[in-house]
């Protein structure tokens, strides 16, 4: 059941950080990693190269920099904004 939710989430969002999936699905990061590994082996998801921290940034959690994308027909831009820029002021 949770694996189906994860697949649907990635399919709908095309790409997401581990932090985003953890918050949206209510599943711990370690459990998500196991399911994402399975989806990678099946060719349904791909772990993206780890994003670099913003210049001097020490605020982003490592899970916020771990991105996965759904392996579909729509490509996802490689650049991702800093998580701090997305938070309301």
Secondary structure, 3 states (H helix, E strand, C coil): CHHHHHHHHHHHHCEEEHHHHHHHHCCCHHHHHHHHHHHHHCCCEEECCCCCCCCCCCCCCHHHHCEEEECCCCCCCCCCCCHHHHCCC
